[in-house]
Amino acid sequence: MKRTSADVSAGRVGLAAAASVAASAAWYAAWGDRLARLDEAYAGGGPPPAWLLPVELARSGAVATGVAVLARRSGTEGAGSAVRLGAGLWGAFPVVLLTGSVVHEKVPWQQAAIHAGDWLVKLLLVSLVVGPRRRVSGERTPSSSPLASSGRASGRGLVVAPALLQGPVASVRGMGGRRALLQNQRGAACAPGA
């Protein structure tokens, strides 16, 4: 069964969007003076316009939703894989776009570096909030999981017993020497490799 964006937690997306906006505000508060020296567009003082916060929340929500869908479909589990996802997205998109602005539009590299740092913080934060998830008893593994694609169950996905919460290919040694049991959707038990 393919996962859809409906499988993404709206609460996590909202939290990630809000955290992203807050982190970005802190980033630009820290780098604002340097940015103002590099580009007069950032030199204006005073409070931001009232429309800015909803726009930034919507932008961050779109990014958080996209990252959540990618994390879900790629089987991202744990902080390490979430960080790899965020770093990969950062290298593939903001870095490429900002490098283009330096090369083709003559944007100062220091300005692009400030923006790249903001995007790195945002994408790592968003990936950590929406990416890691733990499997609970009764939850199917993502269709990209080696277990789901192994063909050992009905083809409709597998349910992983709580002993396998550490990943789709957990070591039997870590479970006190007992064989892990996998359960297909109908509840019938089968041993791995059976």
MINULUM-987736 format. One record per atom (N, C-alpha, C): residue number from 1; residue in one letter; chain; x, y, z. Coordinates in Angstrom, 2 decimals. Example, Ala and Ser with C-alpha at 12.3 -4.5 7.8 and 13.67 -1.06 7.14 Angstrom:
2
1;A;A;13.19;-5.69;7.80
1;A;A;12.30;-4.50;7.80
1;A;A;13.20;-3.30;7.80
2;S;A;12.85;-2.25;7.08
2;S;A;13.67;-1.06;7.14
2;S;A;12.90;0.03;7.87
This chain:
194
1;M;A;0.84;-1.18;0.00
1;M;A;0.00;0.00;0.00
1;M;A;0.88;1.24;0.00
2;K;A;0.65;2.14;-0.92
2;K;A;1.44;3.36;-0.98
2;K;A;1.00;4.32;0.11
3;R;A;2.00;4.99;0.68
3;R;A;1.71;6.03;1.68
3;R;A;1.39;7.32;0.95
4;T;A;0.55;8.13;1.57
4;T;A;0.21;9.41;0.99
4;T;A;0.47;10.49;2.01
5;S;A;0.30;11.74;1.59
5;S;A;0.52;12.84;2.52
5;S;A;-0.48;12.79;3.66
6;A;A;-1.58;12.04;3.50
6;A;A;-2.54;11.90;4.59
6;A;A;-1.93;11.16;5.77
7;D;A;-0.84;10.41;5.52
7;D;A;-0.16;9.69;6.58
7;D;A;0.77;10.59;7.38
8;V;A;0.88;11.84;7.00
8;V;A;1.77;12.79;7.65
8;V;A;1.03;13.45;8.80
9;S;A;1.70;13.59;9.92
9;S;A;1.09;14.20;11.10
9;S;A;0.99;15.72;10.94
10;A;A;-0.23;16.22;10.92
10;A;A;-0.44;17.67;10.80
10;A;A;0.15;18.40;12.00
11;G;A;0.10;17.78;13.16
11;G;A;0.68;18.40;14.35
11;G;A;2.18;18.57;14.23
12;R;A;2.85;17.53;13.71
12;R;A;4.30;17.63;13.52
12;R;A;4.65;18.65;12.45
13;V;A;3.86;18.71;11.39
13;V;A;4.11;19.69;10.33
13;V;A;3.94;21.10;10.89
14;G;A;2.89;21.32;11.66
14;G;A;2.67;22.64;12.27
14;G;A;3.79;23.02;13.23
15;L;A;4.20;22.06;14.05
15;L;A;5.30;22.30;14.98
15;L;A;6.59;22.61;14.22
16;A;A;6.87;21.84;13.17
16;A;A;8.07;22.07;12.37
16;A;A;8.04;23.44;11.70
17;A;A;6.87;23.83;11.19
17;A;A;6.75;25.14;10.53
17;A;A;6.99;26.27;11.53
18;A;A;6.38;26.17;12.70
18;A;A;6.55;27.21;13.73
18;A;A;8.00;27.25;14.21
19;A;A;8.61;26.09;14.43
19;A;A;10.00;26.05;14.87
19;A;A;10.92;26.61;13.80
20;S;A;10.61;26.34;12.54
20;S;A;11.41;26.85;11.43
20;S;A;11.36;28.37;11.37
21;V;A;10.18;28.95;11.53
21;V;A;10.03;30.40;11.52
21;V;A;10.78;31.02;12.70
22;A;A;10.67;30.40;13.87
22;A;A;11.36;30.92;15.06
22;A;A;12.88;30.84;14.89
23;A;A;13.36;29.71;14.37
23;A;A;14.80;29.54;14.16
23;A;A;15.31;30.54;13.12
24;S;A;14.53;30.76;12.07
24;S;A;14.93;31.71;11.04
24;S;A;14.96;33.13;11.59
25;A;A;13.99;33.48;12.42
25;A;A;13.98;34.81;13.04
25;A;A;15.22;35.00;13.90
26;A;A;15.59;33.99;14.66
26;A;A;16.79;34.07;15.50
26;A;A;18.04;34.17;14.62
27;W;A;18.08;33.40;13.54
27;W;A;19.23;33.42;12.63
27;W;A;19.44;34.81;12.06
28;Y;A;18.38;35.39;11.54
28;Y;A;18.50;36.70;10.91
28;Y;A;18.68;37.82;11.94
29;A;A;18.22;37.61;13.17
29;A;A;18.51;38.58;14.23
29;A;A;20.01;38.59;14.51
30;A;A;20.61;37.41;14.49
30;A;A;22.05;37.29;14.74
30;A;A;22.88;37.82;13.57
31;W;A;22.43;37.62;12.34
31;W;A;23.20;37.99;11.16
31;W;A;22.67;39.24;10.47
32;G;A;21.66;39.88;11.03
32;G;A;21.00;41.03;10.39
32;G;A;21.92;42.19;10.07
33;D;A;22.81;42.55;11.00
33;D;A;23.71;43.68;10.75
33;D;A;24.64;43.39;9.58
34;R;A;25.19;42.19;9.54
34;R;A;26.10;41.81;8.45
34;R;A;25.34;41.80;7.12
35;L;A;24.12;41.27;7.14
35;L;A;23.30;41.22;5.94
35;L;A;22.96;42.63;5.44
36;A;A;22.67;43.53;6.37
36;A;A;22.34;44.92;6.01
36;A;A;23.53;45.61;5.35
37;R;A;24.75;45.26;5.75
37;R;A;25.94;45.84;5.12
37;R;A;26.16;45.28;3.71
38;L;A;25.67;44.08;3.47
38;L;A;25.86;43.43;2.16
38;L;A;24.80;43.82;1.15
39;D;A;23.58;44.14;1.61
39;D;A;22.48;44.43;0.69
39;D;A;21.54;45.44;1.33
40;E;A;21.30;46.53;0.63
40;E;A;20.45;47.59;1.19
40;E;A;19.00;47.14;1.42
41;A;A;18.58;46.08;0.77
41;A;A;17.21;45.58;0.98
41;A;A;17.00;45.15;2.43
42;Y;A;18.09;44.82;3.12
42;Y;A;18.00;44.39;4.52
42;Y;A;18.32;45.50;5.49
43;A;A;18.58;46.70;4.97
43;A;A;19.00;47.81;5.83
43;A;A;17.83;48.51;6.53
44;G;A;16.62;48.33;6.04
44;G;A;15.47;49.00;6.63
44;G;A;15.22;48.52;8.06
45;G;A;15.04;49.42;8.97
45;G;A;14.77;49.05;10.36
45;G;A;13.28;49.02;10.63
46;G;A;12.94;48.85;11.86
46;G;A;11.55;48.85;12.26
46;G;A;10.96;47.46;12.28
47;P;A;9.74;47.37;12.78
47;P;A;9.08;46.05;12.87
47;P;A;8.67;45.55;11.49
48;P;A;8.63;44.24;11.34
48;P;A;8.20;43.68;10.05
48;P;A;6.72;43.94;9.82
49;P;A;6.28;43.95;8.56
49;P;A;4.86;44.16;8.28
49;P;A;4.01;43.01;8.84
50;A;A;2.75;43.29;9.10
50;A;A;1.85;42.31;9.73
50;A;A;1.65;41.06;8.87
51;W;A;1.75;41.19;7.57
51;W;A;1.50;40.05;6.67
51;W;A;2.67;39.07;6.63
52;L;A;3.82;39.46;7.14
52;L;A;5.01;38.63;7.00
52;L;A;4.92;37.30;7.76
53;L;A;4.42;37.31;8.98
53;L;A;4.35;36.08;9.76
53;L;A;3.47;35.01;9.11
54;P;A;2.24;35.34;8.68
54;P;A;1.44;34.31;8.01
54;P;A;2.09;33.78;6.73
55;V;A;2.76;34.66;5.99
55;V;A;3.43;34.22;4.77
55;V;A;4.56;33.26;5.11
56;E;A;5.37;33.59;6.12
56;E;A;6.47;32.73;6.52
56;E;A;5.97;31.39;7.08
57;L;A;4.88;31.42;7.82
57;L;A;4.30;30.17;8.33
57;L;A;3.81;29.29;7.18
58;A;A;3.19;29.92;6.17
58;A;A;2.72;29.15;5.01
58;A;A;3.90;28.57;4.23
59;R;A;4.94;29.35;4.02
59;R;A;6.12;28.85;3.31
59;R;A;6.76;27.71;4.09
60;S;A;6.92;27.90;5.38
60;S;A;7.54;26.87;6.21
60;S;A;6.66;25.63;6.30
61;G;A;5.36;25.83;6.30
61;G;A;4.44;24.70;6.31
61;G;A;4.54;23.88;5.03
62;A;A;4.71;24.56;3.90
62;A;A;4.88;23.85;2.62
62;A;A;6.17;23.04;2.64
63;V;A;7.25;23.62;3.14
63;V;A;8.52;22.90;3.22
63;V;A;8.38;21.71;4.18
64;A;A;7.79;21.94;5.34
64;A;A;7.63;20.87;6.33
64;A;A;6.78;19.73;5.78
65;T;A;5.73;20.05;5.03
65;T;A;4.89;19.02;4.43
65;T;A;5.69;18.20;3.42
66;G;A;6.43;18.89;2.57
66;G;A;7.25;18.19;1.58
66;G;A;8.29;17.29;2.23
67;V;A;8.96;17.79;3.25
67;V;A;9.97;16.98;3.94
67;V;A;9.31;15.80;4.64
68;A;A;8.14;16.03;5.24
68;A;A;7.44;14.94;5.93
68;A;A;7.05;13.83;4.97
69;V;A;6.55;14.21;3.79
69;V;A;6.18;13.20;2.79
69;V;A;7.41;12.44;2.32
70;L;A;8.50;13.15;2.05
70;L;A;9.74;12.48;1.65
70;L;A;10.26;11.57;2.75
71;A;A;10.21;12.03;3.99
71;A;A;10.68;11.21;5.11
71;A;A;9.84;9.96;5.24
72;R;A;8.55;10.11;5.11
72;R;A;7.63;8.98;5.25
72;R;A;7.85;7.96;4.13
73;R;A;7.96;8.46;2.91
73;R;A;8.10;7.55;1.76
73;R;A;9.47;6.91;1.69
74;S;A;10.47;7.55;2.27
74;S;A;11.82;6.98;2.23
74;S;A;12.09;6.08;3.44
75;G;A;11.14;6.00;4.37
75;G;A;11.33;5.15;5.54
75;G;A;12.27;5.73;6.57
76;T;A;12.36;7.05;6.63
76;T;A;13.24;7.72;7.58
76;T;A;12.84;7.37;9.00
77;E;A;13.78;6.82;9.74
77;E;A;13.55;6.46;11.14
77;E;A;14.77;6.88;11.94
78;G;A;14.56;7.57;13.01
78;G;A;15.64;7.97;13.89
78;G;A;16.27;9.29;13.48
79;A;A;16.98;9.87;14.43
79;A;A;17.58;11.18;14.23
79;A;A;18.66;11.15;13.15
80;G;A;19.44;10.08;13.09
80;G;A;20.52;10.01;12.10
80;G;A;20.01;10.08;10.68
81;S;A;18.99;9.31;10.37
81;S;A;18.48;9.33;9.00
81;S;A;17.73;10.64;8.72
82;A;A;17.14;11.25;9.75
82;A;A;16.49;12.55;9.55
82;A;A;17.53;13.62;9.24
83;V;A;18.66;13.59;9.94
83;V;A;19.73;14.55;9.67
83;V;A;20.29;14.35;8.27
84;R;A;20.46;13.10;7.85
84;R;A;20.93;12.84;6.49
84;R;A;19.94;13.36;5.45
85;L;A;18.66;13.18;5.71
85;L;A;17.65;13.68;4.79
85;L;A;17.72;15.20;4.70
86;G;A;17.75;15.88;5.85
86;G;A;17.82;17.35;5.86
86;G;A;19.07;17.87;5.18
87;A;A;20.21;17.26;5.46
87;A;A;21.47;17.69;4.85
87;A;A;21.46;17.44;3.34
88;G;A;20.89;16.32;2.93
88;G;A;20.80;16.02;1.50
88;G;A;19.91;17.00;0.77
89;L;A;18.78;17.32;1.37
89;L;A;17.88;18.30;0.77
89;L;A;18.54;19.68;0.70
90;W;A;19.28;20.02;1.74
90;W;A;19.99;21.31;1.77
90;W;A;21.00;21.38;0.63
91;G;A;21.79;20.33;0.46
91;G;A;22.78;20.31;-0.60
91;G;A;22.17;20.31;-1.99
92;A;A;21.03;19.66;-2.12
92;A;A;20.40;19.53;-3.44
92;A;A;19.63;20.78;-3.86
93;F;A;19.10;21.53;-2.91
93;F;A;18.25;22.66;-3.30
93;F;A;18.80;24.03;-2.90
94;P;A;18.79;24.43;-1.63
94;P;A;19.27;25.78;-1.31
94;P;A;20.71;26.03;-1.76
95;V;A;21.60;25.08;-1.55
95;V;A;22.99;25.30;-1.94
95;V;A;23.11;25.50;-3.45
96;V;A;22.42;24.69;-4.21
96;V;A;22.46;24.81;-5.66
96;V;A;21.88;26.16;-6.10
97;L;A;20.73;26.53;-5.55
97;L;A;20.10;27.79;-5.93
97;L;A;20.93;29.00;-5.51
98;L;A;21.47;28.96;-4.30
98;L;A;22.26;30.10;-3.81
98;L;A;23.59;30.21;-4.54
99;T;A;24.17;29.09;-4.91
99;T;A;25.39;29.13;-5.71
99;T;A;25.10;29.78;-7.06
100;G;A;23.97;29.46;-7.64
100;G;A;23.56;30.09;-8.89
100;G;A;23.39;31.59;-8.75
101;S;A;22.87;32.03;-7.61
101;S;A;22.71;33.48;-7.41
101;S;A;24.06;34.17;-7.31
102;V;A;25.05;33.52;-6.75
102;V;A;26.40;34.09;-6.66
102;V;A;27.03;34.14;-8.05
103;V;A;26.93;33.04;-8.77
103;V;A;27.58;32.92;-10.07
103;V;A;26.90;33.78;-11.13
104;H;A;25.58;33.76;-11.19
104;H;A;24.87;34.40;-12.30
104;H;A;24.32;35.78;-11.99
105;E;A;24.04;36.05;-10.72
105;E;A;23.42;37.34;-10.37
105;E;A;24.35;38.24;-9.57
106;K;A;25.57;37.81;-9.38
106;K;A;26.59;38.58;-8.67
106;K;A;26.20;38.91;-7.23
107;V;A;25.44;38.03;-6.59
107;V;A;25.13;38.17;-5.17
107;V;A;26.43;37.90;-4.40
108;P;A;26.76;38.72;-3.41
108;P;A;27.98;38.47;-2.63
108;P;A;27.93;37.07;-1.98
109;W;A;29.02;36.36;-2.04
109;W;A;29.04;35.00;-1.49
109;W;A;28.73;35.00;0.00
110;Q;A;29.09;36.08;0.70
110;Q;A;28.81;36.15;2.14
110;Q;A;27.30;36.20;2.39
111;Q;A;26.59;36.92;1.54
111;Q;A;25.13;36.98;1.66
111;Q;A;24.52;35.61;1.38
112;A;A;24.98;34.94;0.35
112;A;A;24.49;33.60;0.03
112;A;A;24.81;32.64;1.16
113;A;A;25.97;32.79;1.78
113;A;A;26.35;31.91;2.89
113;A;A;25.44;32.11;4.09
114;I;A;25.04;33.34;4.36
114;I;A;24.10;33.60;5.47
114;I;A;22.77;32.91;5.19
115;H;A;22.28;33.05;3.97
115;H;A;21.01;32.39;3.61
115;H;A;21.16;30.87;3.62
116;A;A;22.31;30.37;3.15
116;A;A;22.54;28.92;3.16
116;A;A;22.54;28.38;4.58
117;G;A;23.14;29.13;5.50
117;G;A;23.14;28.71;6.91
117;G;A;21.73;28.65;7.48
118;D;A;20.92;29.65;7.14
118;D;A;19.53;29.65;7.58
118;D;A;18.80;28.43;7.06
119;W;A;19.00;28.10;5.78
119;W;A;18.34;26.93;5.20
119;W;A;18.84;25.63;5.81
120;L;A;20.11;25.57;6.13
120;L;A;20.63;24.36;6.76
120;L;A;19.96;24.15;8.11
121;V;A;19.91;25.20;8.92
121;V;A;19.25;25.10;10.23
121;V;A;17.79;24.69;10.07
122;K;A;17.09;25.36;9.13
122;K;A;15.66;25.05;8.94
122;K;A;15.44;23.62;8.48
123;L;A;16.20;23.17;7.48
123;L;A;15.96;21.83;6.96
123;L;A;16.36;20.74;7.96
124;L;A;17.40;20.96;8.72
124;L;A;17.75;19.98;9.77
124;L;A;16.67;19.95;10.84
125;L;A;16.22;21.12;11.27
125;L;A;15.18;21.20;12.30
125;L;A;13.88;20.55;11.82
126;V;A;13.45;20.91;10.63
126;V;A;12.21;20.34;10.08
126;V;A;12.34;18.83;9.94
127;S;A;13.47;18.37;9.42
127;S;A;13.67;16.93;9.23
127;S;A;13.65;16.19;10.56
128;L;A;14.22;16.79;11.59
128;L;A;14.21;16.15;12.91
128;L;A;12.83;16.12;13.53
129;V;A;12.01;17.13;13.26
129;V;A;10.66;17.17;13.84
129;V;A;9.71;16.23;13.10
130;V;A;9.74;16.24;11.77
130;V;A;8.76;15.44;11.01
130;V;A;9.28;14.08;10.60
131;G;A;10.60;13.89;10.60
131;G;A;11.18;12.66;10.07
131;G;A;11.15;11.46;10.98
132;P;A;11.81;11.52;12.14
132;P;A;11.91;10.31;12.95
132;P;A;10.56;9.85;13.47
133;R;A;10.36;8.58;13.41
133;R;A;9.14;8.03;13.98
133;R;A;9.44;6.63;14.45
134;R;A;8.74;6.24;15.46
134;R;A;8.90;4.88;15.98
134;R;A;7.73;4.05;15.52
135;R;A;8.03;2.81;15.22
135;R;A;6.95;1.89;14.89
135;R;A;6.34;1.40;16.18
136;V;A;5.05;1.27;16.16
136;V;A;4.35;0.70;17.29
136;V;A;3.71;-0.60;16.84
137;S;A;3.43;-1.46;17.77
137;S;A;2.81;-2.73;17.42
137;S;A;1.52;-2.46;16.66
138;G;A;1.37;-3.12;15.55
138;G;A;0.17;-2.95;14.74
138;G;A;0.34;-1.99;13.58
139;E;A;1.47;-1.28;13.50
139;E;A;1.68;-0.35;12.41
139;E;A;2.43;-1.04;11.28
140;R;A;2.01;-0.80;10.05
140;R;A;2.69;-1.38;8.91
140;R;A;3.98;-0.63;8.62
141;T;A;4.93;-1.35;8.06
141;T;A;6.18;-0.72;7.65
141;T;A;5.96;0.01;6.34
142;P;A;6.78;1.02;6.03
142;P;A;6.63;1.70;4.75
142;P;A;6.86;0.73;3.60
143;S;A;6.22;1.00;2.47
143;S;A;6.33;0.09;1.33
143;S;A;7.76;0.00;0.82
144;S;A;8.62;0.97;1.15
144;S;A;10.01;0.92;0.70
144;S;A;10.88;0.09;1.63
145;S;A;10.34;-0.37;2.73
145;S;A;11.09;-1.16;3.69
145;S;A;11.47;-2.52;3.10
146;P;A;12.66;-3.03;3.43
146;P;A;13.03;-4.36;2.96
146;P;A;12.04;-5.43;3.39
147;L;A;11.44;-5.27;4.56
147;L;A;10.47;-6.27;5.02
147;L;A;9.22;-6.28;4.15
148;A;A;8.75;-5.08;3.81
148;A;A;7.51;-5.02;3.04
148;A;A;7.71;-5.50;1.62
149;S;A;8.92;-5.35;1.10
149;S;A;9.14;-5.75;-0.29
149;S;A;9.73;-7.16;-0.40
150;S;A;9.89;-7.86;0.73
150;S;A;10.53;-9.17;0.67
150;S;A;9.62;-10.26;0.13
151;G;A;8.33;-10.01;0.05
151;G;A;7.42;-11.00;-0.50
151;G;A;7.09;-12.12;0.46
152;R;A;7.42;-11.96;1.72
152;R;A;7.16;-13.03;2.69
152;R;A;5.76;-12.93;3.29
153;A;A;5.08;-11.87;3.04
153;A;A;3.73;-11.75;3.56
153;A;A;2.77;-11.66;2.38
154;S;A;1.60;-11.17;2.63
154;S;A;0.56;-11.18;1.63
154;S;A;0.74;-10.13;0.55
155;G;A;1.82;-9.34;0.59
155;G;A;2.00;-8.28;-0.39
155;G;A;1.31;-7.00;0.03
156;R;A;0.57;-7.06;1.12
156;R;A;-0.14;-5.89;1.60
156;R;A;0.64;-5.21;2.71
157;G;A;1.89;-5.59;2.94
157;G;A;2.70;-4.97;3.99
157;G;A;2.76;-5.86;5.20
158;L;A;3.68;-5.59;6.06
158;L;A;3.85;-6.36;7.28
158;L;A;3.64;-5.49;8.50
159;V;A;3.31;-6.13;9.57
159;V;A;3.24;-5.47;10.86
159;V;A;4.42;-5.99;11.65
160;V;A;5.19;-5.11;12.24
160;V;A;6.40;-5.52;12.92
160;V;A;6.11;-5.66;14.41
161;A;A;6.53;-6.79;14.95
161;A;A;6.34;-7.03;16.38
161;A;A;7.18;-6.02;17.17
162;P;A;6.79;-5.69;18.41
162;P;A;7.53;-4.70;19.20
162;P;A;9.02;-5.01;19.35
163;A;A;9.42;-6.25;19.26
163;A;A;10.84;-6.60;19.39
163;A;A;11.66;-6.02;18.25
164;L;A;11.04;-5.66;17.15
164;L;A;11.77;-5.14;16.00
164;L;A;11.72;-3.63;15.88
165;L;A;11.39;-2.94;16.96
165;L;A;11.26;-1.50;16.90
165;L;A;12.54;-0.78;16.52
166;Q;A;13.67;-1.42;16.61
166;Q;A;14.93;-0.78;16.30
166;Q;A;15.19;-0.70;14.80
167;G;A;14.35;-1.22;13.98
167;G;A;14.55;-1.13;12.54
167;G;A;13.99;-2.35;11.86
168;P;A;13.88;-2.27;10.54
168;P;A;13.26;-3.38;9.82
168;P;A;14.08;-4.66;9.83
169;V;A;15.39;-4.56;10.05
169;V;A;16.22;-5.75;10.04
169;V;A;16.97;-5.80;11.38
170;A;A;16.25;-6.07;12.45
170;A;A;16.83;-6.09;13.79
170;A;A;17.56;-7.40;14.03
171;S;A;18.55;-7.35;14.86
171;S;A;19.33;-8.53;15.20
171;S;A;18.58;-9.37;16.22
172;V;A;18.60;-10.67;16.02
172;V;A;17.95;-11.56;16.97
172;V;A;18.72;-11.57;18.29
173;R;A;20.05;-11.34;18.21
173;R;A;20.86;-11.29;19.43
173;R;A;20.37;-10.21;20.38
174;G;A;19.89;-9.09;19.83
174;G;A;19.41;-8.00;20.67
174;G;A;18.08;-8.29;21.32
175;M;A;17.50;-9.44;21.05
175;M;A;16.20;-9.78;21.60
175;M;A;16.30;-10.98;22.52
176;G;A;17.44;-11.13;23.18
176;G;A;17.60;-12.22;24.14
176;G;A;17.69;-13.59;23.50
177;G;A;18.08;-13.68;22.24
177;G;A;18.26;-14.97;21.58
177;G;A;16.97;-15.55;21.03
178;R;A;15.84;-14.92;21.30
178;R;A;14.57;-15.44;20.78
178;R;A;14.40;-15.02;19.34
179;R;A;13.71;-15.84;18.58
179;R;A;13.44;-15.47;17.19
179;R;A;12.33;-14.42;17.16
180;A;A;12.55;-13.43;16.33
180;A;A;11.55;-12.37;16.19
180;A;A;10.37;-12.91;15.40
181;L;A;9.23;-12.47;15.78
181;L;A;8.03;-12.86;15.05
181;L;A;7.52;-11.69;14.25
182;L;A;7.15;-11.98;13.04
182;L;A;6.52;-10.99;12.18
182;L;A;5.07;-11.40;12.02
183;Q;A;4.26;-10.44;11.82
183;Q;A;2.84;-10.70;11.76
183;Q;A;2.29;-10.01;10.52
184;N;A;1.60;-10.76;9.68
184;N;A;1.01;-10.07;8.52
184;N;A;-0.28;-9.40;8.96
185;Q;A;-0.93;-8.71;8.07
185;Q;A;-2.10;-7.93;8.43
185;Q;A;-3.22;-8.76;9.03
186;R;A;-3.29;-10.02;8.71
186;R;A;-4.37;-10.85;9.24
186;R;A;-4.05;-11.40;10.62
187;G;A;-2.81;-11.12;11.12
187;G;A;-2.47;-11.55;12.47
187;G;A;-1.78;-12.88;12.53
188;A;A;-1.56;-13.56;11.39
188;A;A;-0.88;-14.86;11.42
188;A;A;0.60;-14.64;11.64
189;A;A;1.20;-15.40;12.54
189;A;A;2.60;-15.23;12.87
189;A;A;3.46;-16.06;11.92
190;C;A;4.62;-15.53;11.60
190;C;A;5.59;-16.27;10.82
190;C;A;6.97;-15.85;11.26
191;A;A;7.91;-16.76;11.28
191;A;A;9.29;-16.44;11.68
191;A;A;10.01;-15.85;10.49
192;P;A;10.96;-14.91;10.74
192;P;A;11.72;-14.36;9.62
192;P;A;12.43;-15.48;8.88
193;G;A;12.44;-15.41;7.59
193;G;A;13.10;-16.41;6.77
193;G;A;12.24;-17.60;6.47
194;A;A;11.02;-17.62;7.00
194;A;A;10.15;-18.79;6.79
194;A;A;9.57;-18.77;5.40
